Amino acid sequence: MTPAPINAIDAVKPAMNRVRAVLFQPFRLGIWLRFAFLAFFTGEMSNGGGVPSGNFGGSAPSQSGSSQGFAAAPFTWPPLEKVLPWILLAAVIFVVVYLLFLYVSSVLRFVLFEGVITGQPRIRQGWRRWKLHGNALFLWQLVFTLIMLGIYAIFFGLPVLAAWRAGVFRAPREHLLLLILGGTVLVGLAIIVILAGLLIWVLTKDFVVPMMAAEGISPMEGWRRLILALRAQKGSYAGYVGFKIVLAMAAGIIVAIISLALIVILVVPAVLIAVALGIFGAGGSIAWSAFTVTMLILFVVIAFALMITVMATLSVPIAVFFQSYALHFFAPRYEPLAAMMWPTPPPAEIG
């Protein structure tokens, strides 16, 4: 039987109960690791921290003609014609990797959805089952991304370009008031656009994806139905969004603390080991040779991979909770999803 609709706060308890049932009753390492895989590729890790990047450039002290201390050679930028092909190559690689990740995350979004409902995340079978749904979500996300980029280009790129062509940046002191006022307006507008984009995506993954999964409809049809539901229950959905922001902030703080601890545990020792190897290879003096830089990059990459793996594993309860939270709020308001979460048991055989 479908339960009665509940508000955003009341949806927390059943979501926690589902997390407990899926992950801890009983605890199964294979299930946990599969959810970790899904949490990473769907972006449900609630990433609250990052790895700081080091600067090995001109800020390092140098001693001319001495083998002691940091050996810092004078640095000059190479000509643009030599760097441009590498910039274009990096841009192409970035776009390809982004599109690949976007496609994978679109399909696995449905696998995560099903896994939280059934308690059995099946990645290979789920990929085959939800591939067509993922294709539709991928195309929607791609169009949405292009629209957002167009908004950024029009509302931010064009004003900056106009100011540059007018010579504002060549004489900033003469246009200080314009820069302050214009920058304030652009920053405020950027915040509004970013928040609007995040809101659209959160509503899509929390409510449109379940409709696509339950009835096989397109993202646009899902949004048409969602808009009708939002109009009918403005207060309930506004409360959901507001309380989810509070929950996301709390989860972000937790993940930030974990990330900082992992950086201290994994990345800092890796840097120290790489520096130690550089000292050993340089005969007792620190020199940023090709060997030192290579070892530093290698250790940092390994440490970063370990950090991401550990973070994804520790973020599993958060990923399962937020998916469960959306399901328990939305299912009583959407009968096809309720039928998936609480299927009617088959009638008992008589005789």
Buried (B, 14 or more C-beta within 10 A) or exposed (E): EBEEBBEBEEBBEBBBEBBEEBBEEEEBEEBBBBBBBBBBBBBBBBBBBEBEEEEEEEEEEEEEEEEEEBBBEEEEEEEEEEEEEEEEEEEEEEEEEEEEEBBBBBBBBBBBBBBBBEBBBBBEEBBEBBEEBBEBBBBBBBEBBEEBEEBBEEBBEEBBEEBEEEEBEEEEEEBEEEBEEBEEEBEEBEEEBEEEBEEBBBBBBBBBBBBBBBEEBBBEBBBEBBEEBBEEBEEBBEBBEEBBBEBBEEBBEBBBEBBEEBBEEBBEEBBEBBBEBBBEEBEEEBBBEEBBEEBBEEBBEEBBEBBBBBBBBBBBBBBBBBBBBBBBBBBBBBEEBBEBBBEEEEEEEEE
